[in-house]
Amino acid sequence: MNTLFLRNIQIDSVIGVYDWERTNPQTLLLDLDLSLADNQAGLTDDLQYAVNYADLVEKLRAVAKQTQRCLIEALAEDLAGFILQEYAVEKVHLRLTKQGILPKVGQVGIEIVRSKQE
């Protein structure tokens, strides 16, 4: 199985439980490891069999922008579910990070793994 990875994708979303978090979108960092359904892209060198990662990033940013969640866990589930539904991906390993949200803490986040079999 092949894994496509994308690192440090910046997405903006209104997220958090405090009033000050909900007034403006926050920039989150998203890391993805996507287990591909097959290796047709590698075997054929044909874009029609590949995950178009420019399209994927654009659509994930749109999902995050229109979604207003209190918990980062819920947004992570939304993003993973979207990927599994819309792309030829068998498994998603997703890490979503908020930066500078707590004093003297660099990052807070969630890491989840979801697959089409679940």
C-alpha distances in whole Angstrom, upper triangle without the diagonal:
4,7,10,13,17,19,23,23,27,28,31,32,35,34,36,39,42,44,43,40,40,42,40,36,34,32,29,26,22,19,16,12,10,7,7,7,7,7,11,12,11,13,16,17,18,18,18,15,14,14,18,18,22,22,20,22,25,24,23,27,29,27,28,32,33,32,34,33,35,32,29,27,28,27,23,23,24,22,19,20,21,17,16,19,19,15,13,11,9,10,13,14,17,20,24,27,30,32,36,36,38,41,40,36,34,31,30,27,24,21,19,16,16,13,15,15,18
4,7,10,13,16,20,20,24,25,29,30,33,32,35,38,40,42,41,38,38,40,38,34,32,29,26,23,20,16,13,10,8,6,6,8,7,7,10,10,9,12,14,14,16,16,16,13,11,12,15,15,18,19,17,19,22,22,21,24,26,25,26,29,31,30,33,32,34,31,28,26,27,26,22,22,23,20,18,20,20,16,15,18,18,14,12,10,10,11,12,13,16,19,22,25,28,30,34,35,37,39,38,34,32,29,29,26,23,20,19,16,16,14,16,17,20
4,6,10,13,16,17,20,22,25,26,30,29,31,34,37,39,38,34,35,37,34,30,28,26,23,19,16,13,10,6,5,4,6,9,10,10,13,12,12,15,17,16,17,16,17,14,12,11,14,13,16,17,15,16,20,20,18,21,24,23,23,26,28,27,29,29,30,28,24,23,24,22,19,20,21,18,15,17,18,14,14,17,17,13,12,9,10,9,9,10,12,15,18,21,25,26,30,31,33,35,34,31,28,25,25,22,20,17,16,13,14,13,15,17,19
4,7,10,14,14,17,19,22,24,28,27,29,33,35,37,36,32,33,35,32,28,26,23,20,17,14,11,8,6,5,7,7,11,11,11,13,11,11,15,16,15,16,14,15,13,10,8,11,9,13,14,12,13,16,17,16,18,21,20,21,24,26,25,28,27,29,27,23,22,23,21,18,19,19,16,14,17,16,13,14,17,15,12,11,9,11,11,10,10,12,14,17,19,23,24,28,29,32,34,33,30,27,24,24,21,20,17,16,14,15,15,16,19,20
4,7,10,11,14,16,20,22,25,25,27,30,32,34,33,29,30,32,29,25,23,20,17,14,11,8,5,4,6,9,10,14,15,15,17,15,15,18,20,18,19,17,18,16,13,11,12,9,13,14,12,12,16,16,14,17,20,19,19,22,24,23,26,25,27,24,21,20,22,19,16,18,19,15,14,17,16,13,15,18,17,14,14,12,14,12,10,9,10,11,14,16,20,21,25,26,28,30,29,26,23,20,21,18,17,14,15,14,15,16,18,20,21
4,7,7,11,13,17,19,22,22,24,28,30,31,30,26,27,29,26,22,20,17,14,11,8,6,5,7,9,12,13,17,18,18,19,17,17,21,22,20,20,17,19,18,14,12,12,8,10,13,10,9,13,14,12,14,17,17,16,19,22,21,23,23,25,23,19,19,20,18,15,17,18,14,14,17,16,13,15,18,17,15,16,14,16,14,11,11,10,11,12,14,17,18,22,23,26,28,27,24,21,18,19,17,16,14,15,15,16,17,20,22,23
4,6,9,12,15,18,21,21,23,26,28,30,28,24,26,27,24,20,18,14,12,8,7,5,6,9,11,15,17,20,22,21,23,21,21,25,25,23,24,21,23,22,18,15,15,12,13,15,13,11,14,16,13,14,18,18,16,19,22,21,23,22,24,21,18,19,20,17,15,18,18,15,15,19,18,15,18,21,20,18,19,17,19,16,13,12,10,9,10,11,14,15,19,20,23,25,24,21,17,15,16,14,15,13,15,16,18,19,22,25,25
4,6,9,13,15,18,18,20,24,25,26,24,21,23,24,21,17,15,11,9,5,5,6,9,12,14,18,20,23,25,25,26,24,24,28,29,26,26,24,25,24,21,18,17,13,14,16,14,11,14,16,13,13,16,17,15,17,20,20,21,20,22,20,16,18,19,16,15,18,18,15,16,19,19,17,20,22,21,20,22,20,22,19,16,14,11,10,9,9,12,12,15,17,20,22,21,18,15,13,14,13,14,14,16,17,19,22,24,27,26
4,6,10,13,16,17,19,23,24,25,24,20,21,22,19,15,13,10,8,5,5,6,9,12,14,18,19,22,24,24,25,23,24,27,28,25,25,22,23,23,19,16,15,11,11,13,11,8,10,12,10,9,13,13,12,14,17,17,18,19,20,19,15,17,18,15,13,17,16,13,14,17,16,14,18,20,18,18,20,18,21,18,15,14,11,10,9,10,12,13,17,18,21,23,23,20,17,15,16,14,15,15,16,17,19,21,23,26,25
4,7,10,13,14,17,21,22,22,20,17,18,19,15,12,10,6,6,5,6,9,12,16,17,21,23,26,28,28,29,26,27,31,31,28,28,25,26,26,22,19,17,14,13,14,13,9,11,12,10,8,12,13,10,11,15,15,16,17,19,18,14,17,18,14,14,17,16,13,16,19,17,16,20,22,20,20,23,21,23,21,18,17,13,12,10,10,10,11,15,16,19,21,22,19,16,14,15,14,15,16,18,20,21,23,25,28,27
4,7,10,11,15,18,20,20,19,15,15,16,13,9,8,6,5,6,7,11,13,16,18,21,23,26,28,28,29,27,29,32,32,30,29,25,26,26,23,19,18,14,13,14,12,9,9,10,8,5,9,9,7,8,11,11,13,14,16,15,12,15,15,11,12,15,13,11,14,16,15,15,18,20,18,19,22,21,23,21,17,17,13,12,10,10,10,12,15,16,19,22,23,20,18,15,15,14,15,16,17,19,20,22,24,27,26
4,7,9,12,16,17,17,15,12,12,13,9,6,5,4,6,9,10,14,16,20,21,25,26,29,31,32,33,30,32,36,35,33,32,28,29,29,26,22,21,18,16,16,15,12,12,12,10,7,9,10,6,6,9,10,10,12,14,14,12,15,15,11,13,16,14,13,16,18,16,17,21,21,21,22,25,24,26,24,20,20,16,15,12,11,10,12,15,14,18,21,22,20,18,16,16,15,16,18,19,22,22,25,26,29,28
4,6,9,13,14,14,13,10,9,11,8,5,5,7,7,11,12,16,17,21,22,26,27,29,32,33,34,32,34,37,37,35,34,30,30,30,28,24,23,20,19,18,17,14,14,13,11,8,9,9,5,5,7,7,7,8,10,11,10,13,12,9,12,14,12,12,15,17,16,17,20,21,20,22,25,24,26,24,20,20,16,15,12,12,11,13,15,14,18,21,23,20,19,16,15,14,15,17,18,21,21,24,25,28,26
4,7,10,11,11,10,7,6,8,6,4,6,9,10,14,15,19,20,24,25,29,30,32,35,37,38,36,38,41,41,39,37,34,34,34,31,27,26,24,23,22,20,18,17,16,14,12,12,11,8,7,8,7,5,7,8,10,10,13,12,10,13,15,14,14,18,19,18,20,23,23,23,25,28,27,29,26,23,22,19,18,14,14,11,14,15,13,17,20,22,20,19,17,16,15,16,19,20,23,23,26,28,30,28
4,7,9,10,10,6,6,9,9,7,7,10,9,13,14,18,20,23,24,28,30,32,35,36,38,36,38,41,41,39,38,35,35,34,32,28,27,24,24,23,21,19,19,18,15,14,14,13,9,10,11,8,6,5,5,7,7,10,10,8,11,14,13,14,17,18,18,20,22,23,23,25,28,27,28,25,22,21,17,16,12,12,9,12,14,11,14,18,20,18,17,15,13,12,13,16,18,21,21,25,26,29,26
4,6,8,9,5,6,10,10,10,9,12,12,15,16,20,22,25,27,30,32,34,37,39,40,39,40,44,44,42,41,38,38,37,35,31,30,28,27,27,24,22,23,22,19,17,18,16,13,14,14,12,9,7,4,6,7,11,11,10,13,15,15,16,19,20,21,23,25,26,27,28,31,29,30,27,24,22,19,17,13,12,10,12,13,10,12,16,18,16,17,14,12,12,14,17,19,22,23,26,28,30,27
4,7,9,7,7,11,13,13,13,16,15,19,20,23,25,28,30,33,35,37,40,42,44,42,44,47,47,46,45,41,41,41,38,34,34,31,31,30,28,26,26,25,22,21,21,19,16,17,17,14,11,8,5,7,10,12,12,13,16,17,17,19,21,22,23,25,27,28,29,31,34,32,32,29,26,25,22,20,17,16,13,15,15,12,13,17,20,18,19,17,14,14,16,19,21,24,25,28,30,32,29
4,5,5,7,9,11,13,13,16,16,20,22,25,27,31,32,35,38,40,43,45,46,45,46,49,50,48,47,44,44,43,40,37,36,33,33,32,30,28,28,27,24,22,23,21,18,18,19,16,13,12,9,11,13,16,16,16,19,21,21,22,25,26,26,28,31,31,32,34,37,35,35,33,29,28,24,22,19,17,14,15,15,11,12,15,18,17,19,17,15,16,18,22,24,27,28,32,34,35,32
4,5,5,7,10,12,13,16,18,21,23,27,29,33,34,37,40,42,45,46,48,46,48,51,51,49,48,44,44,44,41,38,37,34,33,33,31,28,28,27,25,23,23,22,19,18,18,16,13,13,10,13,15,18,18,18,21,23,22,24,26,27,27,30,32,32,33,35,38,37,37,35,31,30,27,25,21,19,16,17,17,13,15,17,21,20,21,20,18,19,21,25,27,30,31,34,36,38,35
4,5,6,8,10,11,14,16,20,22,26,28,32,34,37,39,41,44,46,47,45,47,50,50,48,47,43,44,44,41,37,36,33,32,32,30,27,27,27,24,22,22,22,18,17,18,17,14,14,12,14,16,19,19,18,21,23,23,24,27,28,28,30,32,33,33,35,38,36,38,35,31,30,26,24,20,18,15,15,14,11,13,15,19,18,19,18,17,19,21,25,27,30,31,35,36,39,36
4,6,7,8,8,11,12,16,18,22,25,28,30,33,35,38,41,42,43,41,43,46,47,45,43,40,40,40,37,33,32,29,28,28,26,24,23,23,20,18,19,18,15,14,16,14,11,11,9,11,12,16,16,15,17,20,19,20,23,24,24,26,29,29,30,31,34,33,34,31,27,26,22,20,16,15,11,12,12,9,12,15,18,17,17,15,14,15,18,21,23,26,27,31,33,35,32
4,6,7,9,12,14,18,20,23,25,29,30,34,35,37,41,42,43,41,43,46,46,44,43,40,40,39,37,33,32,29,28,27,26,23,23,22,20,18,18,17,14,13,13,12,8,9,9,11,13,16,15,14,17,19,18,19,23,23,23,25,28,28,28,30,34,32,34,31,28,27,23,21,18,17,14,15,16,13,16,19,22,20,20,18,17,17,19,22,24,27,28,31,32,35,32
4,7,9,13,15,19,21,25,27,31,32,36,38,40,43,44,45,43,45,48,48,46,44,41,41,41,38,34,33,30,29,28,27,24,23,23,21,18,18,18,15,13,14,14,11,13,12,15,16,20,19,17,20,23,21,22,25,26,25,28,30,30,30,32,36,35,36,34,30,30,26,24,20,19,16,17,17,14,17,20,23,22,22,20,20,20,22,25,27,30,31,34,35,38,35
4,6,10,13,16,19,22,25,29,30,34,35,37,40,41,42,40,42,45,45,42,41,37,38,38,35,31,30,27,25,25,24,21,20,20,18,15,16,16,13,11,13,13,11,13,13,15,15,19,18,16,19,21,20,20,23,25,24,25,29,29,28,30,33,32,34,32,28,28,24,22,18,17,14,15,15,14,17,19,22,21,20,19,18,19,21,24,26,29,29,32,34,36,34
4,7,9,13,15,19,21,25,26,30,31,34,36,37,38,36,38,41,41,39,37,34,34,34,31,28,26,23,22,22,20,17,17,17,15,12,13,13,10,8,10,10,9,11,12,14,13,17,16,13,16,18,17,17,20,22,20,22,25,25,25,26,30,29,31,28,25,24,20,19,15,14,12,13,14,13,17,19,22,20,19,17,16,16,18,21,22,25,26,29,30,33,31
4,6,10,13,16,19,23,25,28,30,33,35,36,37,35,36,40,40,38,37,33,34,34,31,27,26,23,21,22,20,17,17,17,15,12,14,14,10,10,13,12,11,12,12,13,11,15,15,13,15,18,17,16,19,21,20,21,25,26,25,26,29,28,29,27,23,22,18,16,12,11,8,9,11,10,14,16,18,16,15,13,13,13,16,18,20,23,25,28,29,32,30
4,7,10,13,16,20,22,26,27,30,33,33,34,32,33,37,37,35,34,30,31,31,28,24,23,20,19,19,18,14,15,16,13,10,13,14,10,10,14,13,13,14,15,14,12,15,16,13,14,17,17,15,18,20,19,20,23,24,24,24,27,26,27,25,21,20,16,14,11,9,7,8,11,11,15,17,18,16,14,12,13,13,15,17,19,22,23,26,28,31,29
4,7,10,13,17,19,23,25,28,30,31,32,30,31,35,35,33,32,29,30,29,26,22,22,18,18,19,16,13,14,15,12,10,13,13,9,11,14,13,13,13,14,13,10,13,14,11,11,15,14,13,15,18,17,17,21,22,22,22,25,23,24,22,18,16,13,10,7,6,5,7,10,11,14,17,18,15,12,10,10,9,11,13,15,18,20,23,25,28,26
4,7,10,14,16,20,22,25,27,28,30,27,28,32,32,30,30,27,28,27,24,20,20,16,16,17,15,12,14,15,12,11,14,14,11,13,17,16,16,16,17,15,11,14,15,12,11,15,15,13,14,18,17,16,19,22,21,21,23,21,22,20,16,14,10,8,6,5,7,8,12,13,16,18,18,15,12,10,10,9,11,12,14,17,18,21,24,26,25
4,7,10,13,16,18,21,24,24,26,24,25,29,29,27,27,24,25,24,20,17,17,13,14,15,12,10,13,13,10,10,14,13,11,14,16,15,16,16,17,15,11,13,14,11,9,13,13,10,11,15,14,13,16,18,18,17,19,17,19,16,12,11,7,6,5,6,9,11,15,16,19,21,21,18,15,12,12,10,10,10,12,13,15,18,20,23,22
4,7,10,13,16,19,21,22,24,22,22,26,27,25,25,23,24,22,19,16,16,13,14,16,13,11,14,15,12,13,16,16,14,17,20,18,20,19,20,18,14,14,16,13,11,14,15,11,11,15,15,13,15,18,18,17,18,15,17,14,10,8,6,5,7,9,12,14,17,18,21,23,23,19,16,13,14,11,11,9,11,12,14,16,19,22,21
4,6,10,12,15,18,18,20,19,19,23,24,22,22,20,21,19,16,13,14,11,13,14,11,10,14,14,11,13,16,15,15,18,20,19,21,20,22,19,15,15,16,14,11,13,14,10,9,13,13,10,12,15,15,13,14,12,13,10,7,6,5,7,9,12,15,17,21,22,24,27,26,22,20,17,17,13,12,10,10,10,11,13,16,18,18
4,7,9,13,15,15,18,17,17,20,22,21,21,19,20,18,15,12,14,12,15,16,13,13,17,17,14,17,20,18,18,21,23,22,24,23,25,22,18,17,19,17,13,15,16,13,11,14,14,11,12,16,16,13,13,10,11,8,6,5,7,9,12,15,19,20,24,25,27,30,29,25,22,19,19,16,14,11,11,9,11,12,14,17,17
4,6,9,11,13,15,14,15,18,19,19,19,17,17,14,12,9,12,11,14,15,11,13,16,15,14,17,19,18,18,22,23,22,24,24,26,23,20,19,19,17,14,15,15,12,10,12,13,9,9,13,13,10,9,6,7,6,5,6,8,12,14,18,21,23,27,28,30,33,32,28,26,23,22,19,16,13,12,10,10,10,12,14,15
4,7,9,10,13,13,14,16,18,18,18,17,17,14,12,11,14,13,17,17,14,16,19,19,17,20,22,21,22,25,26,25,28,26,28,26,23,21,22,20,17,17,18,15,12,14,15,11,10,14,14,11,9,6,5,5,6,8,11,15,18,21,24,27,30,31,33,36,35,31,29,26,25,21,19,16,14,11,10,9,11,13,14
4,5,7,10,10,11,13,15,15,15,14,14,10,9,8,12,12,16,16,14,16,19,18,18,21,23,21,23,26,27,26,29,28,31,28,25,24,24,22,19,19,19,17,14,15,15,11,10,13,13,9,6,5,6,7,9,12,14,18,20,24,27,29,33,33,36,39,38,34,32,29,28,25,22,19,17,14,13,11,11,14,16
4,7,9,11,12,13,15,16,15,15,14,10,10,10,14,15,19,18,16,19,21,20,20,23,24,23,25,28,28,28,31,30,32,30,27,25,25,24,21,20,20,18,15,16,16,13,11,13,13,9,6,5,5,8,11,14,17,20,23,27,30,32,36,36,39,42,41,37,35,32,31,27,25,21,19,16,14,11,10,12,15
4,6,8,9,10,12,13,13,13,13,9,10,11,15,16,20,19,18,21,23,22,22,26,27,26,28,31,31,31,34,33,36,33,30,29,29,27,24,24,24,22,19,19,19,16,14,16,15,12,8,9,9,12,14,17,20,23,26,29,33,35,39,39,41,44,43,40,37,34,33,30,27,24,22,19,17,14,14,16,19
4,5,5,6,9,10,11,12,12,8,9,11,14,16,19,19,18,21,23,23,23,26,28,27,29,32,33,33,36,35,38,35,32,31,31,29,26,26,26,23,21,22,21,18,17,19,18,14,11,11,12,14,16,18,21,24,27,30,33,35,39,40,42,45,44,40,37,35,34,31,29,26,24,21,20,17,17,19,22
4,5,5,6,8,8,9,9,6,8,11,14,16,19,19,18,21,23,23,24,27,28,28,30,32,33,33,36,36,39,37,34,33,33,31,28,28,27,25,23,23,22,19,18,19,18,14,11,12,14,17,19,21,23,26,29,32,35,37,41,42,44,47,46,43,40,37,37,34,31,28,26,23,22,20,19,21,24
4,6,5,5,6,6,8,5,5,9,11,13,16,16,16,19,21,21,22,25,26,26,28,30,31,32,35,35,38,36,33,32,32,30,27,27,27,24,22,23,21,18,18,19,17,14,11,13,15,17,18,20,22,25,27,30,33,35,39,40,42,45,44,41,38,35,35,32,30,27,26,23,23,20,20,23,25
4,6,5,8,9,11,9,8,11,13,15,18,19,19,21,23,24,24,27,28,29,30,33,34,34,37,37,40,37,34,33,34,31,29,29,29,26,24,25,24,20,20,22,20,17,14,15,16,18,19,21,23,26,28,31,34,36,39,41,43,45,44,41,38,35,36,33,31,28,27,24,24,22,22,24,27
4,6,8,11,12,10,11,14,16,18,21,22,22,24,26,27,27,30,31,32,33,36,37,37,40,40,43,40,37,36,36,34,32,32,31,28,27,27,26,23,22,24,22,19,16,17,18,20,22,24,26,29,32,34,38,39,43,44,47,49,48,44,41,39,39,36,34,31,30,27,26,24,23,25,28
4,5,9,10,8,10,14,15,18,20,20,21,24,25,26,27,29,31,31,33,35,36,37,40,40,43,41,38,37,37,35,33,32,32,29,27,28,26,23,23,24,22,18,16,18,20,22,24,26,28,30,33,35,39,40,44,45,48,50,49,46,43,40,40,37,36,33,31,29,28,25,25,27,30
4,7,9,8,9,12,13,15,17,18,19,21,23,24,25,27,29,30,31,33,35,35,39,39,42,40,37,36,36,34,31,32,31,28,27,28,26,22,23,24,21,18,16,18,20,22,23,25,26,29,31,33,36,38,41,43,46,48,47,44,40,38,39,36,34,32,31,28,28,26,25,28,31
4,6,6,7,11,11,14,16,16,17,20,21,22,23,26,27,28,30,31,32,33,37,38,41,39,36,35,35,32,30,31,29,26,25,26,24,21,21,22,19,16,15,17,20,22,23,25,26,29,31,33,36,38,41,43,45,48,47,44,41,38,39,36,34,32,30,28,27,25,24,27,30
4,5,5,8,8,11,12,12,14,16,17,18,20,22,23,24,26,28,29,30,33,34,37,36,33,33,32,29,28,28,26,23,23,23,21,18,19,20,16,14,13,15,18,20,21,23,24,26,28,30,33,35,38,39,42,45,44,41,38,36,36,33,32,29,28,26,25,23,23,26,28
4,6,8,9,12,14,13,14,17,18,18,20,22,23,23,26,27,28,29,33,34,37,36,33,32,31,29,27,27,25,23,22,22,20,17,18,17,14,12,11,14,17,20,20,23,24,27,28,31,34,36,40,40,43,46,46,43,40,37,37,34,32,30,28,26,24,22,21,24,27
4,7,9,12,14,14,14,17,19,18,20,23,23,24,26,28,29,29,33,33,36,34,32,31,30,28,26,25,24,22,20,21,19,16,16,16,14,11,9,11,14,17,18,21,22,25,27,30,33,35,39,39,42,45,45,41,38,35,35,32,30,27,26,23,22,19,18,21,24
4,6,9,11,11,11,14,16,16,17,20,21,21,23,25,26,27,30,31,34,32,29,28,28,25,23,23,22,19,18,19,17,14,15,16,13,10,8,10,13,15,16,18,19,22,24,27,30,32,35,36,39,42,41,38,35,32,32,29,27,25,23,21,20,18,18,21,23
4,6,9,8,8,11,13,13,13,16,17,18,19,22,23,23,27,27,30,28,25,25,24,22,20,20,19,16,15,16,14,10,12,13,10,7,7,8,12,13,13,15,16,19,20,23,26,28,32,33,36,38,38,35,32,29,29,26,24,22,20,18,17,16,16,20,21
4,6,5,6,9,10,11,12,14,16,17,18,20,21,22,26,27,30,28,25,26,25,22,20,21,19,16,16,17,15,12,14,15,11,9,10,12,15,16,15,17,17,20,21,23,26,28,31,32,35,38,38,34,31,29,29,26,25,23,22,21,20,19,19,23,24
4,5,5,6,8,10,10,12,14,15,16,18,20,21,24,24,27,26,23,23,23,20,18,19,18,14,15,16,14,11,14,15,12,10,12,12,16,15,14,15,15,17,17,20,22,24,28,29,32,34,34,31,28,25,25,23,22,20,20,19,19,19,19,23,24
4,5,5,6,9,10,11,13,14,16,17,19,20,23,24,27,26,23,24,24,20,19,21,19,15,17,18,15,13,16,17,14,13,15,15,19,19,17,18,17,19,19,21,22,24,27,28,32,34,34,31,28,26,26,24,23,22,22,22,22,22,22,26,27
4,6,5,6,9,10,11,12,14,15,17,18,22,23,26,26,23,24,22,19,19,19,17,14,15,16,13,11,14,14,11,10,13,14,18,18,17,18,17,19,19,21,23,25,29,29,33,35,36,33,30,27,27,24,24,23,22,21,21,21,21,24,25
4,5,5,6,9,10,11,12,14,16,16,20,21,24,23,20,20,19,16,15,16,14,11,12,13,10,8,11,12,9,8,11,12,15,15,13,15,14,16,16,18,21,23,26,27,30,33,33,30,27,24,24,21,20,19,18,18,17,17,17,21,22
4,5,5,6,9,10,11,12,14,15,18,19,22,21,18,19,19,15,14,16,14,11,13,14,12,10,14,15,12,12,15,15,18,17,14,15,13,14,14,16,18,20,23,24,27,30,30,27,24,22,22,19,19,18,18,18,18,19,20,24,24
4,6,5,6,9,10,11,13,14,17,19,22,22,19,21,20,16,16,18,15,12,15,16,13,12,16,16,13,13,17,17,20,20,17,18,16,17,16,18,19,21,25,25,29,31,32,29,26,24,24,21,21,21,21,21,21,22,22,26,26
4,5,5,6,9,10,11,12,16,17,21,20,18,19,17,14,14,15,12,10,12,13,9,9,13,13,10,11,15,15,18,18,16,17,15,17,16,18,20,22,25,25,29,32,33,30,27,24,24,21,20,20,19,20,19,19,19,23,23
4,5,5,6,8,10,10,14,15,18,17,15,15,14,11,11,12,10,7,10,11,8,8,12,12,11,12,15,15,17,16,13,15,12,13,12,15,16,19,22,22,25,29,29,26,24,21,20,17,17,16,16,17,16,17,18,22,21
4,5,5,6,9,10,13,14,17,17,15,17,15,12,12,14,12,9,13,14,12,12,16,16,14,15,19,18,21,20,17,17,14,15,13,14,15,17,20,20,24,27,28,25,23,20,20,17,18,18,18,20,19,21,22,25,25
4,5,5,6,8,12,14,17,18,16,18,16,12,14,15,12,10,14,14,11,13,16,15,14,16,19,19,22,21,18,20,17,18,16,17,18,20,23,23,26,29,31,28,26,23,22,20,20,21,20,21,21,22,22,26,25
4,5,5,6,10,11,15,15,14,15,12,9,11,12,8,7,11,11,8,11,14,13,12,15,18,18,20,19,16,18,15,16,14,16,17,20,23,22,25,29,30,27,25,22,21,18,18,18,18,19,18,19,20,23,22
4,6,5,8,9,12,12,11,13,11,7,9,11,8,8,11,12,11,12,16,16,15,17,21,20,22,20,17,17,14,14,11,13,13,16,19,18,22,25,26,23,22,19,17,15,15,16,16,18,18,20,21,24,23
4,6,8,10,13,15,13,16,14,11,13,15,12,11,15,16,14,16,19,19,18,20,23,23,25,23,20,21,18,17,14,15,15,17,20,19,23,26,27,25,23,20,19,18,18,20,20,22,22,24,25,28,26
4,7,10,13,15,14,16,14,11,14,15,11,12,15,15,13,16,19,18,17,20,24,23,25,24,21,22,19,19,17,18,18,20,23,21,25,28,30,27,26,23,22,20,20,21,21,23,22,24,24,27,26
4,6,10,11,11,13,10,8,11,12,9,10,13,13,12,15,17,17,17,20,23,22,24,22,19,20,17,17,15,16,16,19,21,19,23,26,28,25,24,21,19,17,17,19,18,20,20,22,22,25,23
4,7,9,10,12,10,8,12,13,11,12,16,16,15,18,20,20,21,23,27,25,27,25,22,22,19,18,15,16,15,18,19,17,20,24,26,24,23,20,18,16,17,19,19,22,21,24,25,27,25
4,6,7,9,7,6,10,11,10,12,15,15,15,18,20,20,21,23,26,25,26,23,20,20,17,16,13,14,13,17,18,16,18,22,24,22,21,18,16,14,14,17,17,19,19,22,23,26,23
4,7,9,8,8,12,13,12,15,17,18,18,21,23,23,24,26,29,27,28,25,22,21,18,17,14,14,13,16,17,14,16,20,22,20,20,17,14,13,14,17,17,20,21,24,26,27,24
4,5,5,7,9,10,11,13,15,16,17,19,21,22,23,25,27,25,25,22,19,18,15,14,11,12,11,14,16,13,15,19,21,18,18,15,12,10,10,13,14,17,18,21,23,25,22
4,5,5,6,9,10,11,12,14,15,17,18,20,21,22,25,22,23,20,16,15,12,10,7,8,8,12,14,12,14,18,19,16,16,12,9,7,7,10,11,15,16,19,21,23,21
4,6,5,6,9,10,11,12,14,16,17,18,20,21,23,21,21,17,15,13,11,10,8,10,11,15,17,15,17,21,22,18,18,14,11,8,6,9,9,12,13,16,19,20,17
4,5,5,6,9,10,11,12,15,16,17,18,20,23,20,20,18,15,15,12,12,11,13,13,17,20,17,20,23,25,21,21,17,14,12,10,12,11,13,13,16,18,20,17
4,5,5,6,9,10,11,13,14,15,17,18,21,19,20,17,14,14,11,11,9,11,12,15,18,16,19,23,24,21,20,16,14,11,10,11,11,14,14,16,18,20,18
4,5,5,6,8,10,11,12,14,16,16,19,16,17,14,11,10,7,8,7,10,12,15,19,17,20,23,24,20,19,15,13,10,7,8,7,10,10,13,16,18,16
4,5,5,6,8,10,11,12,14,15,18,15,15,13,10,11,9,11,10,13,15,19,22,21,23,26,27,24,23,19,16,13,10,10,8,9,9,11,13,15,13
4,6,5,6,9,10,11,12,14,17,15,16,14,12,13,11,13,12,15,16,20,23,21,24,28,29,25,24,20,18,15,13,13,11,13,11,13,14,17,15
4,5,5,6,9,10,11,12,15,13,14,13,10,11,8,10,10,13,15,18,22,21,24,27,28,25,23,19,17,14,12,12,11,11,11,13,14,17,15
4,5,5,6,9,10,11,13,10,11,9,6,8,7,10,11,14,17,20,24,23,25,29,29,26,24,20,18,15,12,11,8,8,7,9,10,13,12
4,5,5,6,9,10,12,11,11,10,9,11,11,14,14,18,20,23,27,26,28,32,32,29,27,24,21,18,15,14,11,11,8,9,9,12,11
4,6,5,6,8,11,11,12,12,10,13,12,15,15,18,20,24,27,26,29,32,33,30,28,24,22,19,17,16,14,13,11,12,11,15,14
4,5,5,6,9,7,10,9,8,11,10,13,14,18,20,23,27,27,29,33,33,30,27,24,23,19,17,15,13,12,10,10,10,14,14
4,6,6,7,6,7,7,7,11,12,15,16,20,23,26,30,29,32,35,35,32,30,26,24,21,18,16,13,11,8,7,6,10,11
4,6,8,9,10,11,11,15,15,18,19,23,25,28,32,31,34,37,38,34,32,29,27,23,21,19,16,15,11,10,8,12,12
4,7,8,11,12,12,16,16,19,19,23,25,28,32,31,34,38,38,35,32,29,28,24,22,20,18,17,14,13,11,15,16
4,5,9,10,11,14,15,18,19,23,26,28,32,32,35,38,38,34,32,29,28,24,22,20,18,16,13,12,11,14,16
4,7,9,11,14,16,20,21,25,28,31,34,34,37,40,40,36,34,31,30,26,24,21,19,16,14,11,10,13,16
4,6,7,11,13,16,19,22,25,28,32,32,34,37,37,33,31,28,27,23,20,18,15,12,10,8,8,11,13
4,7,10,13,17,19,23,26,29,33,33,35,38,37,34,32,28,27,23,20,17,14,11,9,6,6,8,10
4,7,10,13,16,20,23,26,29,29,31,34,34,30,28,25,23,20,17,13,10,7,6,4,6,9,10
4,6,10,12,16,19,22,26,26,28,31,30,27,25,21,20,16,13,10,8,6,5,6,9,11,11
4,7,10,13,17,20,23,23,25,28,27,23,22,18,17,13,11,7,6,4,7,9,12,14,13
4,7,10,14,16,20,20,22,25,24,21,19,15,14,10,8,6,5,6,8,11,14,16,15
4,7,10,13,16,16,18,21,21,17,15,11,10,7,6,4,7,9,12,15,18,20,18
4,7,10,14,13,16,19,19,15,13,10,8,5,5,6,9,12,14,17,20,22,20
4,6,10,10,12,15,15,12,10,6,6,4,7,9,12,15,17,21,24,26,24
4,7,6,9,13,13,10,9,6,5,6,9,12,15,18,20,24,27,29,27
4,6,8,10,11,8,6,4,6,8,12,15,18,21,24,27,30,32,30
4,6,7,8,6,5,6,8,11,15,18,21,24,27,30,33,35,33
4,7,9,7,8,7,7,10,14,17,20,24,26,30,32,34,32
4,6,5,8,8,8,12,15,18,22,25,28,32,34,36,33
4,5,8,10,11,15,18,21,25,28,31,35,38,39,37
4,6,9,11,15,18,21,25,28,31,35,38,39,37
4,6,7,11,15,17,21,24,27,31,34,36,33
4,7,10,14,16,20,23,26,29,33,34,32
4,7,10,12,16,19,22,26,29,31,29
4,7,10,14,17,20,24,27,28,26
4,7,10,14,16,20,23,25,22
4,7,10,13,17,20,21,19
4,7,10,14,17,18,17
4,7,10,14,15,13
4,7,11,12,10
4,7,8,7
4,5,6
4,6
4
